Amino acid sequence: GVEEALGSLEGGGEAVHHSALVSAMRSCAEHDARGAEGAAEAAEALLRRAHADYSRQAAARGRSTAKARGRLQEVVRGYLRMCARRGAVGTARAAAEELEGAGVALSTPTYNALLAACKAAGDLGAAREVEAAMRAAGRPPDAVGYATLLRAHAAAGRWADVGATRERMRAEGVAPTARTYAALMTARVAEREGWEALQLYREMRLLGVPPDLHTFHLALAACRHGPGARACEEVWAHMAAAEVAPGAEAFERRVAAHAAVADYVGALDAFGEMEDAGFTPGLDTFNRLMRACAAAGELVLCLRLFAMVRRRGLVPNRASFGAALLAADRGNQWELALEILGGMRAEGVAPGVAEYNSAMRACARCGQPQRVFRLLERVESEYGPAPSLGTAEAALRAAAVDPAAPGALAVARRVVRSLPSSGLAPRPATVSLALRAACGAGDLPLAREVLSAAFRAGVDVGGEDYAAVMGALTLAGRAGEAMRVFRAAARRGAAGGGHSGAAMPAALAKEAAKARMYLGASPSKALTGLPRTAAGSVVVSMLCARGEIDAAAALWGAMRSRGATPDAAAANALLAACLDDCRFQAAGEVVEAMRAEGHRVAADLQQKLENARYVLEDLSAGRRARAAAAERAAEAEAEAEA
């Protein structure tokens, strides 16, 4: 078709023929960008035709004219731009060398097209060679060339070279343009470095470089990766002040910026403004809105948007179902999560690992371990054992919530031992759930295995997790091992570096005091180096359980006098011991102290306390009767003496 069109213009003169060549080359480039077959071969034929025409005209005149050289260069430049889209840097350099071989000096725009081909191919060495050739030819890069160089270095993550290139721009007096900043911002946004991209946007405004629509789009996209909704609205206000009319893409990026920080109210406002402006939101926009609502815990709103997707004639994809599942997960709606998962499969949308994880978490939180284990079998049959940390943690959560559930311990063991083979590095949450599952089931070897794996991987183990291990060891009659775990926690900083005070988690202090008491330590020895509020409370409870009420009452009083308020469990334990030992006066004092400290009396002690009040009232009535009788006897004796 191209050859036929050129043949029909043979009699139109050189200008018409050249114009047809340039248009045909542009058409070939557009078709090649769409993936049309034969476009590259047609462009190559056009390039050969242009060179042949140039040689024929030069031979006819005995020399080449500047106009002829410019026309040939324009055709070659179109071919280079097509090579840049394809990333064919070798073909582009060969075409440029052929042009120079024909005696045509490359112009700055032609060099820029060659730089674009180097950038597209990621060939920084070729880009440097082209830049050196430009300088040797007395054509240093202009703003467009520098923008291409900056983008090439930025795309490769060579930010030191980016800085050096910008310094050369300043030294050579090349003023940055919106295109220069767009090149840098594009690379930052691609790396999800939102703050850095926004800083470039603010810099260009500070230097008086007016942003164009593309730069505004990049600034809005950057707000998704850190800066958030407030920065997005700042950019939006700048667009309005510059009288740049936002398009559908700008509205979509504004919605995305609000949705990225779960600001579903701002996202819905932007969505409404988008529709008021006459733009039709796409499925991606709906998905982002739904995910923002799900992240904010707005289950009903998320499901309404999901229904709106269908009413608009859009077909939900995996992201749509994933947002609905996330909403069910956050709302602890396990039945709804399973229903959505089933509907997803019925519509021919294959659930991914993330979708299975949401359903598993919802079931685990709602105490449905068997359903979690069945989902685990399904996801592992489709994606292999422990396909993600989220899957492992959901299964471990179910085992930790109900360690006595059938198969819970077997699942915990299998998941823990499959992590290394899956190449997944555990994180603190994984270790915490695994330890709680193991300790809850009383599997101390598995707990030791998890701790060892965490130490080897350099994962920080929290004080609460150490406390769970210590509690399981103490319960198994291995208080000495529990104290060794406590000392390991102190060395690793989980116990506040071995110092008493608020830095030590309360659960860890309680387990340490309990282990020391089991080892036969005195109350004062058990509290050494531990926070009095936490550890003292458990010691008071243990003394009451042993029947050592006087020691428990003395410790309880000493704690209160030092400002270390015992917790409600210790106070109730002391109250129960006093009531059982018929120390009603002491029980009344404990109740008064509990009221002053805002603690509630346990429900099972309420009736005992009422009975104690009746006894105290009877005793008080007897004392009052005896006192009245003694007073009457004294009065009678006085009258008799008188």
C-alpha positions as CSV (number, residue, x, y, z in Angstrom):
1,G,0.0,0.0,0.0
2,V,2.8,2.4,0.8
3,E,4.6,1.6,-2.5
4,E,1.4,2.1,-4.4
5,A,0.8,5.5,-2.8
6,L,4.3,6.6,-3.6
7,G,4.0,5.5,-7.2
8,S,0.9,7.6,-7.7
9,L,2.9,10.7,-6.6
10,E,5.9,10.3,-8.9
11,G,4.9,13.3,-11.0
12,G,4.2,15.5,-8.0
13,G,7.8,16.9,-7.6
14,E,10.4,16.4,-4.9
15,A,8.5,18.3,-2.2
16,V,5.3,16.1,-2.7
17,H,7.4,13.0,-2.9
18,H,9.3,13.8,0.3
19,S,6.1,14.6,2.1
20,A,4.7,11.3,1.1
21,L,7.8,9.5,2.3
22,V,7.7,11.2,5.7
23,S,3.9,10.4,6.1
24,A,4.4,6.8,5.1
25,M,7.3,6.4,7.6
26,R,5.1,7.8,10.3
27,S,2.3,5.4,9.3
28,C,4.7,2.4,9.5
29,A,5.8,3.5,13.0
30,E,2.2,3.7,14.2
31,H,1.3,0.3,12.8
32,D,4.5,-1.2,14.3
33,A,3.6,0.2,17.7
34,R,0.3,-1.6,17.4
35,G,2.1,-4.9,16.6
36,A,1.1,-5.0,12.9
37,E,3.1,-7.6,10.9
38,G,5.3,-6.3,8.1
39,A,5.4,-2.7,9.4
40,A,9.1,-2.9,10.2
41,E,9.9,-4.3,6.8
42,A,7.9,-1.6,5.1
43,A,9.8,1.1,7.1
44,E,13.1,-0.5,6.0
45,A,11.9,-0.4,2.3
46,L,11.0,3.3,2.8
47,L,14.4,4.0,4.2
48,R,16.1,2.4,1.2
49,R,13.8,4.3,-1.1
50,A,14.8,7.6,0.5
51,H,18.5,6.9,0.2
52,A,18.0,5.9,-3.4
53,D,16.1,9.1,-4.2
54,Y,18.8,11.2,-2.4
55,S,21.6,9.5,-4.4
56,R,19.8,9.9,-7.7
57,Q,19.1,13.6,-7.1
58,A,22.7,14.2,-6.0
59,A,24.0,12.4,-9.1
60,A,21.7,14.4,-11.4
61,R,22.9,17.7,-9.9
62,G,26.5,16.8,-9.4
63,R,26.1,17.7,-5.7
64,S,23.7,17.4,-2.8
65,T,21.7,20.4,-1.6
66,A,21.0,21.3,2.0
67,K,17.3,20.9,1.3
68,A,17.9,17.3,0.0
69,R,20.0,16.5,3.0
70,G,17.4,17.8,5.4
71,R,14.7,15.8,3.7
72,L,16.7,12.6,3.9
73,Q,17.5,13.3,7.5
74,E,13.8,13.8,8.3
75,V,12.9,10.4,6.9
76,V,15.8,8.7,8.8
77,R,14.7,10.5,12.0
78,G,11.2,8.9,11.6
79,Y,12.9,5.5,11.2
80,L,15.0,6.1,14.3
81,R,11.9,7.0,16.4
82,M,10.4,3.7,15.3
83,C,13.6,1.9,16.4
84,A,13.3,3.7,19.7
85,R,9.8,2.3,20.3
86,R,11.2,-1.2,19.5
87,G,14.3,-0.7,21.6
88,A,16.4,-1.7,18.6
89,V,19.4,0.4,19.4
90,G,21.7,-1.6,17.0
91,T,19.4,-1.0,14.0
92,A,19.1,2.7,15.0
93,R,22.9,3.2,15.2
94,A,23.4,1.4,11.8
95,A,20.8,3.8,10.2
96,A,22.6,6.8,11.7
97,E,26.0,5.6,10.5
98,E,24.5,5.1,7.0
99,L,23.2,8.6,7.1
100,E,26.6,10.0,8.0
101,G,28.2,7.8,5.3
102,A,25.9,9.5,2.8
103,G,27.6,12.8,3.8
104,V,24.8,14.1,5.9
105,A,25.8,15.5,9.3
106,L,23.4,14.4,12.1
107,S,21.2,17.2,13.5
108,T,20.4,17.6,17.2
109,P,16.8,16.2,16.8
110,T,18.3,13.1,15.0
111,Y,20.8,12.6,17.8
112,N,17.9,12.9,20.3
113,A,16.0,10.2,18.4
114,L,19.2,8.0,18.6
115,L,19.4,8.7,22.4
116,A,15.8,7.7,22.8
117,A,16.6,4.4,21.1
118,C,19.5,3.9,23.6
119,K,17.2,4.7,26.5
120,A,14.5,2.4,25.4
121,A,17.0,-0.5,25.1
122,G,18.5,0.4,28.5
123,D,22.0,0.7,26.9
124,L,23.7,3.4,29.0
125,G,27.0,2.7,27.3
126,A,25.6,3.5,23.9
127,A,23.9,6.6,25.3
128,R,27.2,7.9,26.6
129,E,28.8,7.2,23.2
130,V,26.1,9.1,21.4
131,E,26.5,12.0,23.9
132,A,30.2,12.1,23.2
133,A,29.6,12.0,19.4
134,M,27.2,15.0,19.8
135,R,29.8,17.0,21.7
136,A,32.5,16.0,19.1
137,A,30.2,17.2,16.4
138,G,29.7,20.5,18.2
139,R,26.1,19.7,19.0
140,P,25.9,19.3,22.8
141,P,22.6,17.9,24.1
142,D,19.7,20.4,24.3
143,A,16.8,20.2,26.8
144,V,15.2,17.3,25.0
145,G,18.5,15.3,24.8
146,Y,19.2,15.9,28.5
147,A,15.7,14.8,29.4
148,T,16.3,11.5,27.5
149,L,19.7,11.1,29.2
150,L,18.2,11.8,32.7
151,R,15.4,9.3,32.1
152,A,17.9,6.6,31.0
153,H,20.1,7.0,34.1
154,A,17.0,7.3,36.4
155,A,15.4,4.1,34.9
156,A,18.6,2.2,35.7
157,G,18.6,3.6,39.2
158,R,21.9,5.5,38.7
159,W,20.9,8.6,40.7
160,A,24.5,9.7,41.1
161,D,24.8,9.9,37.3
162,V,21.4,11.8,37.3
163,G,22.9,14.4,39.6
164,A,26.1,14.7,37.4
165,T,24.0,15.1,34.3
166,R,21.9,17.9,35.9
167,E,25.1,19.6,37.0
168,R,26.3,19.5,33.3
169,M,22.9,21.0,32.3
170,R,23.4,23.9,34.7
171,A,27.1,24.4,33.6
172,E,26.1,24.6,30.0
173,G,23.2,26.9,30.6
174,V,20.5,24.5,29.4
175,A,17.3,25.4,31.2
176,P,15.2,22.5,32.5
177,T,11.8,22.2,31.0
178,A,8.6,20.3,32.0
179,R,9.9,17.5,29.9
180,T,13.1,17.3,31.9
181,Y,11.2,17.0,35.2
182,A,8.7,14.6,33.7
183,A,11.6,12.3,32.8
184,L,12.9,12.3,36.4
185,M,9.4,12.0,37.9
186,T,8.5,9.1,35.7
187,A,11.5,7.1,37.0
188,R,10.7,8.0,40.7
189,V,7.0,7.0,40.3
190,A,8.1,3.7,38.6
191,E,10.2,3.0,41.7
192,R,7.2,3.9,44.0
193,E,9.3,6.8,45.4
194,G,6.4,9.2,45.8
195,W,8.0,11.7,48.1
196,E,11.0,12.1,45.7
197,A,8.7,12.6,42.7
198,L,6.6,15.2,44.6
199,Q,9.8,17.0,45.6
200,L,10.8,17.3,41.9
201,Y,7.3,18.7,41.1
202,R,7.6,21.3,43.8
203,E,11.2,22.1,42.7
204,M,10.0,22.8,39.1
205,R,7.2,25.1,40.4
206,L,9.7,26.9,42.6
207,L,12.0,27.5,39.6
208,G,9.2,28.9,37.6
209,V,8.9,25.9,35.1
210,P,5.1,25.6,34.4
211,P,3.9,22.0,34.7
212,D,2.0,20.6,31.8
213,L,-0.8,18.0,31.9
214,H,1.7,15.1,31.8
215,T,3.6,16.5,34.8
216,F,0.4,17.0,36.7
217,H,-0.5,13.4,36.0
218,L,2.8,12.2,37.3
219,A,2.5,14.3,40.5
220,L,-1.0,12.8,41.1
221,A,0.4,9.3,40.5
222,A,3.2,10.0,43.0
223,C,0.7,10.8,45.8
224,R,-0.3,7.1,45.7
225,H,3.2,6.1,47.0
226,G,3.6,8.0,50.2
227,P,2.5,11.7,50.1
228,G,-1.2,10.7,50.3
229,A,-4.5,12.6,50.0
230,R,-3.4,16.0,51.2
231,A,-0.6,16.3,48.7
232,C,-3.0,15.1,46.0
233,E,-5.4,17.9,46.8
234,E,-2.5,20.4,46.7
235,V,-1.6,19.2,43.1
236,W,-5.3,19.3,42.1
237,A,-5.6,22.9,43.3
238,H,-2.5,23.8,41.3
239,M,-4.1,22.3,38.2
240,A,-7.2,24.4,38.7
241,A,-5.1,27.6,39.2
242,A,-3.2,26.8,36.0
243,E,-6.5,26.3,34.2
244,V,-5.5,22.9,33.1
245,A,-8.6,20.9,32.4
246,P,-8.3,17.5,34.1
247,G,-9.2,14.4,32.0
248,A,-10.3,11.0,33.0
249,E,-6.7,9.9,33.8
250,A,-6.3,12.8,36.2
251,F,-9.5,11.9,38.0
252,E,-8.6,8.2,38.2
253,R,-5.2,9.1,39.7
254,R,-6.9,11.4,42.2
255,V,-9.2,8.6,43.3
256,A,-6.2,6.2,43.5
257,A,-4.2,8.7,45.8
258,H,-7.1,8.8,48.3
259,A,-7.7,5.1,48.1
260,A,-4.0,4.3,48.7
261,V,-4.3,5.8,52.3
262,A,-7.8,4.2,52.9
263,D,-9.4,7.7,52.7
264,Y,-12.6,6.3,51.3
265,V,-14.5,9.6,51.9
266,G,-12.1,11.6,49.8
267,A,-12.0,8.8,47.2
268,L,-15.8,8.8,46.9
269,D,-15.8,12.6,46.6
270,A,-13.3,12.4,43.7
271,F,-15.4,9.7,42.2
272,G,-18.5,11.8,42.3
273,E,-16.7,14.8,40.8
274,M,-15.4,12.5,38.0
275,E,-18.9,11.5,37.1
276,D,-20.2,15.1,37.3
277,A,-17.5,16.1,34.8
278,G,-18.9,13.6,32.4
279,F,-16.3,10.9,32.6
280,T,-17.2,7.2,33.0
281,P,-15.2,5.4,35.8
282,G,-13.5,2.2,34.7
283,L,-13.3,-1.1,36.6
284,D,-9.9,-0.2,38.0
285,T,-11.4,2.9,39.6
286,F,-14.2,0.9,41.2
287,N,-11.6,-1.7,42.5
288,R,-9.6,1.0,44.2
289,L,-12.7,2.5,45.8
290,M,-13.8,-0.9,47.0
291,R,-10.3,-1.6,48.4
292,A,-10.3,1.7,50.2
293,C,-13.7,1.0,51.8
294,A,-12.5,-2.5,52.8
295,A,-9.3,-1.2,54.4
296,A,-11.4,1.3,56.4
297,G,-13.8,-1.4,57.6
298,E,-16.7,-0.2,55.5
299,L,-18.1,-3.6,54.6
300,V,-21.6,-2.5,53.5
301,L,-20.3,0.4,51.3
302,C,-17.8,-2.0,49.7
303,L,-20.5,-4.5,48.8
304,R,-22.7,-1.7,47.4
305,L,-19.9,-0.6,45.1
306,F,-19.5,-4.3,44.1
307,A,-23.1,-4.4,43.2
308,M,-22.8,-1.1,41.3
309,V,-20.0,-2.7,39.2
310,R,-22.5,-5.2,37.9
311,R,-25.2,-2.6,37.3
312,R,-22.8,-0.6,35.2
313,G,-22.3,-3.5,32.9
314,L,-18.7,-4.1,34.1
315,V,-17.4,-7.7,34.7
316,P,-15.8,-8.1,38.1
317,N,-12.2,-9.4,37.9
318,R,-9.9,-10.9,40.5
319,A,-9.2,-7.5,42.1
320,S,-12.9,-6.8,42.5
321,F,-13.5,-10.0,44.3
322,G,-10.3,-9.5,46.3
323,A,-11.6,-6.2,47.6
324,A,-14.9,-7.7,48.6
325,L,-13.1,-10.6,50.3
326,L,-10.8,-8.1,52.2
327,A,-14.0,-6.3,53.4
328,A,-15.4,-9.6,54.7
329,D,-12.1,-10.4,56.3
330,R,-11.9,-7.0,58.1
331,G,-15.6,-7.3,59.1
332,N,-15.0,-10.8,60.6
333,Q,-17.7,-12.2,58.2
334,W,-16.5,-15.7,57.5
335,E,-19.7,-17.0,56.0
336,L,-19.8,-14.0,53.6
337,A,-16.1,-14.6,52.7
338,L,-16.8,-18.2,51.8
339,E,-19.8,-17.1,49.7
340,I,-17.8,-14.6,47.8
341,L,-15.0,-17.1,47.2
342,G,-17.5,-19.6,45.9
343,G,-19.1,-17.0,43.6
344,M,-15.7,-16.1,42.3
345,R,-15.0,-19.7,41.2
346,A,-18.6,-20.0,39.8
347,E,-18.0,-17.1,37.5
348,G,-14.8,-18.5,36.2
349,V,-12.4,-16.2,38.0
350,A,-9.6,-18.2,39.6
351,P,-8.8,-17.1,43.2
352,G,-5.3,-16.0,43.8
353,V,-3.3,-16.6,47.0
354,A,-4.3,-13.2,48.4
355,E,-8.0,-14.1,48.0
356,Y,-7.6,-17.4,49.7
357,N,-5.7,-15.6,52.5
358,S,-8.5,-13.2,53.1
359,A,-11.1,-16.0,53.4
360,M,-8.7,-18.0,55.7
361,R,-8.1,-15.0,58.0
362,A,-11.9,-14.3,58.3
363,C,-12.5,-18.0,59.3
364,A,-9.5,-18.0,61.7
365,R,-10.7,-14.9,63.5
366,C,-14.2,-16.3,63.9
367,G,-13.1,-19.6,65.4
368,Q,-13.5,-21.8,62.3
369,P,-10.2,-23.7,62.3
370,Q,-11.5,-26.7,60.3
371,R,-12.6,-24.4,57.4
372,V,-9.2,-22.7,57.5
373,F,-7.5,-26.1,57.2
374,R,-9.7,-27.1,54.3
375,L,-8.9,-23.8,52.5
376,L,-5.2,-24.4,53.2
377,E,-5.4,-27.8,51.5
378,R,-7.0,-26.2,48.5
379,V,-4.6,-23.3,48.1
380,E,-1.6,-25.6,48.5
381,S,-3.0,-28.0,45.9
382,E,-3.2,-25.1,43.5
383,Y,-0.1,-23.0,44.4
384,G,2.2,-25.4,46.3
385,P,3.0,-25.7,50.0
386,A,3.0,-22.4,52.0
387,P,2.7,-20.1,48.9
388,S,3.0,-16.9,50.9
389,L,3.6,-15.7,54.5
390,G,0.0,-14.6,54.6
391,T,-1.2,-18.2,54.0
392,A,1.1,-19.5,56.6
393,E,0.1,-16.9,59.2
394,A,-3.7,-17.5,58.5
395,A,-3.2,-21.2,59.2
396,L,-1.1,-20.6,62.3
397,R,-3.6,-18.1,63.6
398,A,-6.3,-20.8,63.3
399,A,-4.1,-23.2,65.2
400,A,-3.2,-20.6,67.8
401,V,-6.9,-19.6,68.4
402,D,-8.0,-23.2,69.0
403,P,-4.9,-25.4,69.7
404,A,-7.1,-28.3,70.8
405,A,-8.9,-28.4,67.4
406,P,-8.4,-31.7,65.5
407,G,-5.4,-31.4,63.3
408,A,-4.4,-28.0,64.6
409,L,-1.0,-29.1,65.9
410,A,-0.3,-31.2,62.7
411,V,-1.1,-28.1,60.6
412,A,1.2,-25.9,62.7
413,R,4.1,-28.3,62.4
414,R,3.6,-28.7,58.7
415,V,3.4,-25.0,58.0
416,V,6.4,-24.2,60.2
417,R,8.6,-26.9,58.5
418,S,7.5,-25.9,55.0
419,L,8.6,-22.3,55.3
420,P,12.4,-22.9,54.7
421,S,11.7,-25.1,51.6
422,S,9.3,-22.4,50.2
423,G,12.0,-19.8,50.5
424,L,9.9,-17.6,52.8
425,A,11.7,-15.7,55.6
426,P,9.6,-15.5,58.7
427,R,8.6,-12.2,60.2
428,P,7.8,-11.3,63.8
429,A,4.0,-12.0,63.2
430,T,4.8,-15.4,61.8
431,V,7.0,-16.3,64.8
432,S,4.5,-15.0,67.3
433,L,1.6,-17.1,65.8
434,A,3.7,-20.2,65.5
435,L,4.9,-19.9,69.1
436,R,1.4,-19.4,70.4
437,A,0.1,-22.4,68.4
438,A,2.9,-24.6,69.7
439,C,2.7,-23.4,73.3
440,G,-1.1,-23.6,73.3
441,A,-0.9,-27.3,72.2
442,G,1.9,-28.0,74.7
443,D,4.4,-28.9,71.9
444,L,7.6,-27.6,73.5
445,P,9.9,-29.1,70.9
446,L,8.1,-27.2,68.2
447,A,8.3,-24.0,70.2
448,R,12.0,-24.5,70.6
449,E,12.3,-25.2,66.9
450,V,10.5,-22.0,66.1
451,L,12.7,-19.9,68.4
452,S,15.8,-21.4,66.9
453,A,14.7,-20.6,63.4
454,A,13.8,-17.0,64.5
455,F,17.2,-16.5,66.0
456,R,19.0,-17.8,62.9
457,A,16.9,-15.5,60.6
458,G,17.5,-12.5,62.9
459,V,13.8,-12.0,63.6
460,D,13.0,-10.1,66.7
461,V,10.9,-12.1,69.2
462,G,8.5,-10.0,71.3
463,G,8.2,-10.2,75.1
464,E,4.7,-11.6,74.8
465,D,6.0,-14.5,72.8
466,Y,8.8,-15.3,75.2
467,A,6.1,-15.2,78.0
468,A,4.0,-17.8,76.1
469,V,7.0,-20.1,75.9
470,M,7.8,-19.5,79.6
471,G,4.2,-20.2,80.6
472,A,4.2,-23.5,78.7
473,L,7.5,-24.5,80.3
474,T,6.4,-23.6,83.8
475,L,3.1,-25.5,83.3
476,A,5.1,-28.5,82.3
477,G,7.1,-28.3,85.5
478,R,10.2,-27.0,83.8
479,A,10.5,-23.7,85.6
480,G,14.3,-23.8,85.3
481,E,14.1,-23.8,81.6
482,A,11.6,-21.0,81.7
483,M,14.1,-18.9,83.6
484,R,16.7,-19.6,81.0
485,V,14.3,-18.4,78.3
486,F,13.8,-15.3,80.4
487,R,17.5,-14.6,80.6
488,A,17.7,-15.1,76.8
489,A,15.0,-12.6,76.4
490,A,16.9,-10.1,78.6
491,R,20.0,-10.5,76.5
492,R,18.1,-9.8,73.3
493,G,16.4,-6.8,74.8
494,A,12.8,-8.2,74.9
495,A,13.0,-7.9,78.8
496,G,14.1,-4.3,78.8
497,G,17.8,-5.2,78.8
498,G,17.4,-6.9,82.2
499,H,16.3,-3.7,84.0
500,S,13.0,-3.3,85.9
501,G,10.4,-0.8,84.8
502,A,7.9,-0.2,82.1
503,A,10.3,-1.4,79.4
504,M,9.6,-5.0,80.3
505,P,6.3,-6.4,79.0
506,A,3.9,-7.2,81.8
507,A,3.3,-10.8,80.6
508,L,7.0,-11.5,80.7
509,A,7.4,-10.2,84.2
510,K,4.5,-12.3,85.4
511,E,5.9,-15.5,83.9
512,A,9.3,-14.7,85.4
513,A,7.9,-14.2,88.9
514,K,5.8,-17.4,88.5
515,A,8.8,-19.4,87.5
516,R,10.8,-18.1,90.5
517,M,8.0,-19.0,92.9
518,Y,7.8,-22.5,91.5
519,L,11.6,-22.8,92.0
520,G,11.0,-22.0,95.7
521,A,12.1,-18.4,95.8
522,S,10.7,-16.1,98.5
523,P,8.3,-13.3,97.4
524,S,11.0,-10.6,97.7
525,K,13.4,-12.8,95.7
526,A,10.8,-13.5,93.1
527,L,10.3,-9.8,92.5
528,T,14.0,-8.9,92.2
529,G,14.6,-6.9,89.0
530,L,11.0,-7.1,87.9
531,P,8.3,-4.4,87.6
532,R,6.3,-4.6,90.8
533,T,2.9,-3.9,89.3
534,A,3.0,-6.9,86.9
535,A,5.2,-9.4,88.8
536,G,3.8,-8.5,92.2
537,S,0.3,-9.2,91.1
538,V,1.1,-12.7,90.0
539,V,3.0,-13.4,93.2
540,V,0.1,-12.2,95.3
541,S,-2.2,-14.6,93.4
542,M,0.2,-17.5,93.9
543,L,0.5,-16.8,97.6
544,C,-3.2,-16.8,97.9
545,A,-3.4,-20.1,96.0
546,R,-0.9,-21.6,98.5
547,G,-3.0,-20.3,101.5
548,E,-0.3,-17.9,102.6
549,I,-2.8,-15.1,103.2
550,D,-0.8,-13.1,105.6
551,A,2.2,-13.0,103.2
552,A,-0.1,-12.1,100.3
553,A,-1.8,-9.3,102.3
554,A,1.5,-7.9,103.4
555,L,2.8,-7.9,99.8
556,W,-0.4,-6.4,98.5
557,G,-0.2,-3.6,101.1
558,A,3.4,-2.9,100.4
559,M,2.8,-2.6,96.7
560,R,-0.1,-0.1,97.2
561,S,2.0,2.0,99.6
562,R,4.8,2.2,96.9
563,G,2.3,3.2,94.2
564,A,2.5,-0.1,92.3
565,T,-1.2,-0.8,92.0
566,P,-2.0,-4.6,91.9
567,D,-4.2,-5.7,89.0
568,A,-7.8,-6.9,89.3
569,A,-6.8,-10.6,89.2
570,A,-4.5,-10.3,92.3
571,A,-7.1,-8.2,94.2
572,N,-9.8,-10.8,93.5
573,A,-7.5,-13.6,94.5
574,L,-6.8,-11.9,97.8
575,L,-10.5,-11.1,98.3
576,A,-11.4,-14.8,97.7
577,A,-8.8,-16.0,100.1
578,C,-10.0,-13.6,102.9
579,L,-13.6,-14.6,102.4
580,D,-12.7,-18.3,102.5
581,D,-10.7,-17.8,105.7
582,C,-13.6,-15.8,107.2
583,R,-11.4,-12.7,107.4
584,F,-14.4,-10.5,106.7
585,Q,-12.9,-7.3,108.0
586,A,-9.9,-7.7,105.8
587,A,-12.2,-8.6,102.9
588,G,-14.0,-5.3,103.4
589,E,-10.8,-3.4,103.2
590,V,-9.8,-5.1,100.0
591,V,-13.2,-4.2,98.5
592,E,-12.8,-0.6,99.4
593,A,-9.3,-0.5,97.8
594,M,-10.7,-2.2,94.7
595,R,-13.4,0.5,94.3
596,A,-10.8,3.3,94.8
597,E,-8.6,1.7,92.0
598,G,-11.5,1.1,89.6
599,H,-11.4,-2.7,89.8
600,R,-14.5,-4.9,89.7
601,V,-15.3,-7.7,92.1
602,A,-15.4,-11.0,90.2
603,A,-18.9,-12.3,89.5
604,D,-18.3,-15.6,91.4
605,L,-17.3,-13.6,94.6
606,Q,-20.4,-11.4,94.6
607,Q,-22.6,-13.9,96.6
608,K,-19.8,-14.7,99.0
609,L,-19.4,-11.0,99.6
610,E,-23.1,-10.5,100.3
611,N,-23.0,-13.4,102.8
612,A,-20.0,-11.7,104.5
613,R,-21.9,-8.5,104.7
614,Y,-24.7,-10.2,106.5
615,V,-22.3,-11.8,109.0
616,L,-20.6,-8.5,109.6
617,E,-24.0,-6.8,110.1
618,D,-24.9,-9.6,112.6
619,L,-21.6,-9.1,114.4
620,S,-22.1,-5.4,114.5
621,A,-25.6,-5.8,115.8
622,G,-24.4,-8.1,118.6
623,R,-21.6,-5.6,119.5
624,R,-24.1,-2.8,119.7
625,A,-26.5,-4.9,121.9
626,R,-23.7,-5.8,124.3
627,A,-22.6,-2.2,124.4
628,A,-26.1,-1.0,125.2
629,A,-26.5,-3.6,127.9
630,A,-23.2,-2.6,129.5
631,E,-24.3,1.0,129.4
632,R,-27.6,0.3,131.1
633,A,-25.8,-1.8,133.8
634,A,-23.5,1.1,134.5
635,E,-26.3,3.5,134.8
636,A,-28.2,1.2,137.2
637,E,-25.0,0.8,139.3
638,A,-24.6,4.6,139.4
639,E,-28.2,5.0,140.6
640,A,-27.8,2.4,143.3
641,E,-24.7,4.1,144.6
642,A,-26.5,7.4,144.6
